[in-house]
Protein backbone atom coordinates (compact mmCIF):
# COMPACT_ATOMS: atom_id res chain seq x y z
CA UNK A 1 0.00 0.00 0.00
CA UNK A 2 1.49 3.36 -1.06
CA UNK A 3 1.88 6.40 1.17
CA UNK A 4 -0.86 8.21 -0.74
CA UNK A 5 -3.29 5.33 -0.23
CA UNK A 6 -2.49 5.25 3.47
CA UNK A 7 -3.11 8.97 3.75
CA UNK A 8 -6.39 8.69 1.88
CA UNK A 9 -7.57 5.87 4.17
CA UNK A 10 -6.60 7.84 7.25
CA UNK A 11 -8.38 10.93 5.96
CA UNK A 12 -11.54 8.99 5.19
CA UNK A 13 -11.53 7.43 8.65
CA UNK A 14 -11.24 10.89 10.18
CA UNK A 15 -13.97 12.31 7.94
CA UNK A 16 -16.68 9.63 7.62
CA UNK A 17 -19.14 12.25 6.33
CA UNK A 18 -16.92 13.22 3.41
CA UNK A 19 -19.40 11.98 0.81
CA UNK A 20 -22.29 13.84 2.39
CA UNK A 21 -23.78 16.24 -0.25
CA UNK A 22 -21.29 14.99 -2.86
CA UNK A 23 -23.72 13.00 -4.98
CA UNK A 24 -21.82 13.72 -8.16
CA UNK A 25 -18.70 12.12 -6.68
CA UNK A 26 -20.60 9.09 -5.43
CA UNK A 27 -22.25 8.61 -8.79
CA UNK A 28 -18.87 8.36 -10.46
CA UNK A 29 -17.50 5.77 -8.04
CA UNK A 30 -17.81 2.02 -8.51
CA UNK A 31 -16.60 -0.90 -6.42
CA UNK A 32 -15.99 -4.43 -7.60
CA UNK A 33 -18.43 -7.01 -6.29
CA UNK A 34 -18.62 -10.83 -6.39
CA UNK A 35 -21.56 -10.53 -8.75
CA UNK A 36 -19.17 -8.90 -11.28
CA UNK A 37 -21.50 -5.90 -11.38
CA UNK A 38 -20.55 -2.46 -10.12
CA UNK A 39 -22.35 -1.11 -7.06
CA UNK A 40 -22.19 2.29 -5.42
CA UNK A 41 -20.19 2.90 -2.26
CA UNK A 42 -23.30 3.59 -0.22
CA UNK A 43 -24.96 0.39 -1.45
CA UNK A 44 -21.90 -1.58 -0.43
CA UNK A 45 -21.94 0.11 2.95
CA UNK A 46 -25.62 -0.74 3.42
CA UNK A 47 -24.90 -4.37 2.55
CA UNK A 48 -22.08 -4.52 5.09
CA UNK A 49 -24.23 -2.96 7.79
CA UNK A 50 -27.04 -5.39 6.99
CA UNK A 51 -24.66 -8.33 7.35
CA UNK A 52 -23.32 -6.99 10.64
CA UNK A 53 -26.87 -6.58 11.90
CA UNK A 54 -27.69 -10.16 10.91
CA UNK A 55 -24.60 -11.47 12.70
CA UNK A 56 -25.41 -9.46 15.85
CA UNK A 57 -29.00 -10.72 15.86
CA UNK A 58 -27.76 -14.29 15.59
CA UNK A 59 -25.37 -13.79 18.51
CA UNK A 60 -28.17 -12.23 20.56
CA UNK A 61 -30.53 -15.11 19.78
CA UNK A 62 -27.83 -17.60 20.76
CA UNK A 63 -27.40 -15.84 24.10
CA UNK A 64 -31.17 -15.86 24.68
CA UNK A 65 -31.31 -19.59 23.90
CA UNK A 66 -28.47 -20.34 26.31
CA UNK A 67 -30.15 -18.28 29.03
CA UNK A 68 -33.45 -20.07 28.42
CA UNK A 69 -31.79 -23.50 28.61
CA UNK A 70 -30.00 -22.55 31.83
CA UNK A 71 -33.25 -21.36 33.38
CA UNK A 72 -35.02 -24.58 32.38
CA UNK A 73 -32.19 -26.69 33.84
CA UNK A 74 -32.35 -24.72 37.10
CA UNK A 75 -36.10 -25.28 37.35
CA UNK A 76 -35.71 -29.01 36.67
CA UNK A 77 -33.01 -29.29 39.32
CA UNK A 78 -35.28 -27.51 41.79
CA UNK A 79 -38.13 -29.93 41.08
CA UNK A 80 -35.77 -32.88 41.47
CA UNK A 81 -34.64 -31.69 44.91
CA UNK A 82 -38.25 -31.21 46.05
CA UNK A 83 -39.14 -34.70 44.84
CA UNK A 84 -36.11 -36.32 46.49
CA UNK A 85 -37.06 -34.79 49.84
CA UNK A 86 -40.13 -37.04 49.94
CA UNK A 87 -38.20 -40.31 49.38
CA UNK A 88 -38.18 -42.66 52.36
CA UNK A 89 -35.69 -45.30 51.16
CA UNK A 90 -32.80 -45.79 48.79
CA UNK A 91 -35.02 -47.97 46.58
CA UNK A 92 -37.58 -45.18 46.34
CA UNK A 93 -34.78 -42.72 45.60
CA UNK A 94 -33.46 -44.96 42.84
CA UNK A 95 -36.91 -45.29 41.24
CA UNK A 96 -37.45 -41.54 41.38
CA UNK A 97 -34.06 -40.82 39.82
CA UNK A 98 -34.78 -43.16 36.93
CA UNK A 99 -38.25 -41.75 36.22
CA UNK A 100 -37.39 -38.09 36.75
CA UNK A 101 -34.04 -37.90 34.93
CA UNK A 102 -35.24 -39.91 31.94
CA UNK A 103 -38.26 -37.64 31.56
CA UNK A 104 -36.72 -34.25 32.44
CA UNK A 105 -33.27 -34.52 30.91
CA UNK A 106 -33.99 -36.56 27.77
CA UNK A 107 -31.83 -39.61 28.49
CA UNK A 108 -32.60 -43.24 27.73
CA UNK A 109 -31.20 -45.00 30.78
CA UNK A 110 -30.31 -44.28 34.40
CA UNK A 111 -28.51 -46.60 36.76
CA UNK A 112 -27.41 -46.04 40.35
CA UNK A 113 -24.60 -48.21 41.71
CA UNK A 114 -23.25 -48.40 45.25
CA UNK A 115 -19.81 -49.95 45.79
CA UNK A 116 -20.37 -51.18 49.35
CA UNK A 117 -23.29 -53.47 50.23
CA UNK A 118 -23.02 -53.12 54.00
CA UNK A 119 -25.98 -50.78 54.34
CA UNK A 120 -28.16 -52.33 51.62
CA UNK A 121 -30.80 -54.98 52.14
CA UNK A 122 -30.83 -58.08 49.97
CA UNK A 123 -33.29 -56.61 47.45
CA UNK A 124 -31.36 -53.36 47.06
CA UNK A 125 -28.07 -55.27 46.76
CA UNK A 126 -29.34 -57.06 43.66
CA UNK A 127 -30.50 -53.82 42.03
CA UNK A 128 -27.94 -51.17 42.93
CA UNK A 129 -25.17 -52.97 44.82
CA UNK A 130 -21.74 -53.89 43.47
CA UNK A 131 -19.12 -55.97 45.20
CA UNK A 132 -15.88 -54.02 45.34
CA UNK A 133 -13.96 -57.11 44.21
CA UNK A 134 -16.15 -57.64 41.15
CA UNK A 135 -14.67 -56.85 37.72
CA UNK A 136 -17.45 -54.36 36.82
CA UNK A 137 -16.84 -52.50 40.07
CA UNK A 138 -13.11 -52.19 39.38
CA UNK A 139 -13.78 -50.97 35.84
CA UNK A 140 -16.25 -48.39 37.10
CA UNK A 141 -13.90 -47.18 39.83
CA UNK A 142 -11.23 -46.43 37.23
CA UNK A 143 -13.59 -43.83 35.83
CA UNK A 144 -14.84 -42.35 39.08
CA UNK A 145 -11.30 -42.08 40.47
CA UNK A 146 -10.97 -39.00 38.25
CA UNK A 147 -13.39 -37.38 40.74
CA UNK A 148 -15.20 -35.60 37.93
CA UNK A 149 -18.00 -36.68 35.58
CA UNK A 150 -16.71 -38.58 32.56
CA UNK A 151 -18.54 -38.60 29.23
CA UNK A 152 -18.19 -40.89 26.22
CA UNK A 153 -18.93 -44.52 25.45
CA UNK A 154 -17.51 -47.20 27.73
CA UNK A 155 -18.04 -50.74 26.47
CA UNK A 156 -17.16 -52.20 29.88
CA UNK A 157 -20.29 -50.53 31.28
CA UNK A 158 -22.48 -51.82 28.48
CA UNK A 159 -22.02 -55.55 29.00
CA UNK A 160 -24.54 -58.07 30.40
CA UNK A 161 -22.23 -58.66 33.37
CA UNK A 162 -22.66 -55.10 34.52
CA UNK A 163 -26.17 -54.21 33.44
CA UNK A 164 -28.96 -54.46 35.96
CA UNK A 165 -32.64 -54.69 34.94
CA UNK A 166 -32.89 -50.95 35.53
CA UNK A 167 -29.99 -50.03 33.25
CA UNK A 168 -32.03 -49.73 30.06
CA UNK A 169 -35.24 -47.77 30.17
CA UNK A 170 -36.50 -49.73 27.15
CA UNK A 171 -35.64 -53.22 26.09
CA UNK A 172 -34.78 -52.01 22.58
CA UNK A 173 -32.58 -49.11 23.72
CA UNK A 174 -29.05 -49.16 22.31
CA UNK A 175 -26.81 -46.99 24.47
CA UNK A 176 -24.22 -45.10 22.43
CA UNK A 177 -23.01 -42.45 24.87
CA UNK A 178 -22.74 -42.25 28.66
CA UNK A 179 -22.13 -39.86 31.52
CA UNK A 180 -20.51 -41.44 34.58
CA UNK A 181 -20.87 -39.30 37.70
CA UNK A 182 -19.00 -40.25 40.90
CA UNK A 183 -20.95 -39.93 44.16
CA UNK A 184 -18.89 -38.67 47.08
CA UNK A 185 -19.14 -38.52 50.86
CA UNK A 186 -16.32 -36.04 50.58
CA UNK A 187 -13.68 -35.38 47.95
CA UNK A 188 -11.70 -38.46 48.94
CA UNK A 189 -14.45 -40.99 49.58
CA UNK A 190 -16.41 -42.15 46.54
CA UNK A 191 -19.22 -44.54 47.53
CA UNK A 192 -20.94 -45.05 44.19
CA UNK A 193 -21.81 -43.71 40.77
CA UNK A 194 -24.75 -42.60 38.68
CA UNK A 195 -24.56 -43.56 35.01
CA UNK A 196 -26.74 -41.88 32.41
CA UNK A 197 -27.06 -43.40 28.96
CA UNK A 198 -28.32 -42.08 25.64
CA UNK A 199 -29.06 -43.60 22.25
CA UNK A 200 -27.55 -40.43 20.76
CA UNK A 201 -23.78 -40.86 20.36
CA UNK A 202 -23.31 -37.09 20.71
CA UNK A 203 -25.56 -36.57 23.74
CA UNK A 204 -22.77 -37.20 26.23
CA UNK A 205 -19.54 -36.06 24.66
CA UNK A 206 -16.11 -35.27 26.12
CA UNK A 207 -16.54 -31.84 24.49
CA UNK A 208 -19.57 -31.02 26.64
CA UNK A 209 -19.36 -29.01 29.83
CA UNK A 210 -19.39 -30.86 33.15
CA UNK A 211 -20.68 -28.22 35.58
CA UNK A 212 -24.32 -29.32 35.36
CA UNK A 213 -23.36 -32.99 35.82
CA UNK A 214 -21.18 -32.09 38.80
CA UNK A 215 -24.05 -30.22 40.45
CA UNK A 216 -26.42 -33.11 39.78
CA UNK A 217 -23.96 -35.61 41.27
CA UNK A 218 -23.47 -33.50 44.42
CA UNK A 219 -27.22 -33.28 45.01
CA UNK A 220 -27.79 -37.00 44.46
CA UNK A 221 -24.83 -37.86 46.69
CA UNK A 222 -26.42 -36.05 49.64
CA UNK A 223 -29.81 -37.72 49.21
CA UNK A 224 -28.43 -41.22 48.68
CA UNK A 225 -25.89 -40.99 51.48
CA UNK A 226 -28.51 -40.48 54.19
CA UNK A 227 -29.74 -44.05 53.57
CA UNK A 228 -26.26 -45.53 53.83
CA UNK A 229 -25.35 -44.25 57.30
N, C-alpha and C positions, 0 to 999 in steps of 0.2 A: 504494500500500500504506500503510495507516494505521500510526500509532505503535504501537498495541496489537498489530497483526498482526506487526510487526517484532519486538516484544518477545517475543511468543509463539514465533516462529520461532527467535529467539536462545536462548530458554529450552529449547526442544525439542532444539536442537543440543547444548546443554550437558548435557542430561539424556536421553540416548538410551534409557535404561531406564525412562522415566517410566511407560509402559504396563504394565510388569511387575507382575503381581498386581492389575491393574485390569481384570479381564475385563468387569465390568459397564459400564465406560466404553467399552471397545472394542466391546462388543456394540451400543452405541447410536450408533456412528459409522459413516457410510457415505461412500464417495467415488464420484464420477461415473466412468464407464468407457465406452470406445468402444462397448461392447456394449449400452449404455443400461441395464444392470443394476447394482445397487449391490453393491460388494464391500467386505469389511472392510479395514482399514488393513494388518493383517498379511498378508493375501492379496496385496494390492497390492505390499507390500514383497517378498514371496517372488517374485512375478512379475518385479519389477525386478532382483532378485538373480540370478534364473534367466537373464534376458536378458544381464546383465553377464557371467555365467559363459560363456554361449554365445559372446559376442563375444570374450572372452579366449581361449577355446579355438580359435576361428577364427584369431586373431592368432598363437597359438602354433603351430598347424598350418602357417600360411603361413611362419613362420620356419623350421620344420623342413624344409619343402619347398625353400626357398631354400638352406638349408645342404646338403641332399642334392644339389641341382643343382650347387652350387659344388664339392662333393666329386667328383661324377661328371666335371665339366669338368676338374678338376685331374688326375684319373686318366687321362682321354683325352689331355690334353696331355703327360703323362708318357710314355704309350705312343707318341705321335707322335714325341717326341724320340728315344726308343730306336730306333724304326724308321728315322728319318732318319739315324742314326749309321751304319747299314749301307749307305747308298746310295753308289755309286761314280761316279756321273755326274749331270749335271743332268737328263738324260732320265729316268734312274731316279728321281731326286727328284721330277720332275714327275708321273710315273706313280703314285708312292706318295702324293703329295699328293691327287691326284684320287681314288684308291681309298679312302684313309683318311678324308679329310674328308667325302666323300659318305656313307660308311657311318657314321662316328662322330658327325657333327654334323648329320645330317638335312638336307642340301642336295641340290639336283638338278644342279648343274653347278659345275665348278672349272676355272679357266683361269689359267695362269701366263704373264705377258708380261714380256719383257726389252727395254728400250728400245735398248740398244746391241748390235749383232751381232758385235762384234769378237772376242769370246771363244767364239762359238758355231760349231759346225760346220754344214755345209749342211743336214743333216737337222733339227738343233735350231732353226736359223733359221726353217725353214718352220713349225714347230710353236709355238715360244714367242717367236720374235724379232719385233721391230717396228722398222721404220726410223723414226728420229726425225723425218724430214721428212714421213712419211705422215700423212694426215688422222686416222686412228684414233688414232695415237700422240699427236697434239696434243690431241685431245679427251680422251684418258685422262689426259694430264699436267695438264690443267686441274683434274681432280679430285684427283690425288695431290699437287698443289702445296699443298693445304691441310695436308699433313703428318700428317693423321689419317684414320682409316677414315671412309668416307662411305657412308651407306646410303640406299636409295631405289630408284627405277627410272630408268635412263638409256638412252633409246632409241638414243643414239649408240653404245652398247656392245652393242646387240642387233640389229645389222644384219649382213647377209651379208659386207660388206666387212671387218668386224672379226672375226667369228667364225672360230675355227679348228675343225678336226674334233673337238678335245677340249673345245670350249666346252660343248656339251650332253651330259649323261650319257646321255640317251635321245633318240632321233630325234623323239619326239612331245612332248618337254618344252617347255612354254611358260613362259619365265622372266618373272616378274612383279615380282620384287624382287631387289636386288643389294647386296652389300657390296664396296666397292672399298678394298683395303688397300695403301697404298704400301710398297714395300720399300726400305730405306735402308742405305747404307754408313755414313753418319752422318746427323745431323739435316739437313744441307744437301745431301746427295747421294743423290737417289732414282734407283735403277737399274732399277726395274720395279714391277710390281703383281700382286697376286693378287686375282682377282675371283670371288666366290662368288655363285651364282644360286639362286633358289628359285621354285617354282611358286606358292608362297603369297605373296600381295601384302603380307602383314603380317609375314612372317618377318624381313625386314631392313627395319626402319623407322627413320626419323630420331629416333624417340622412344626407341629402344633404347639401352642403354649400350654404350660403345665399348671398355671396358677389356679385355675378353676378346679382341676383335679386334686391339687394339694388341699384346697379348702374343703372339698367334698370328703377327702380321706380323713382330715382332722375332725370333722363333725361326726362322721361314722365311727371313728375310733372311740370317741367319748361315749357314744350311746351303746356301742357293743361292749366296751370295757366294763361297764357297770354290772353286766351279767356274768363276768368272769372273775369277779373278786370273791 
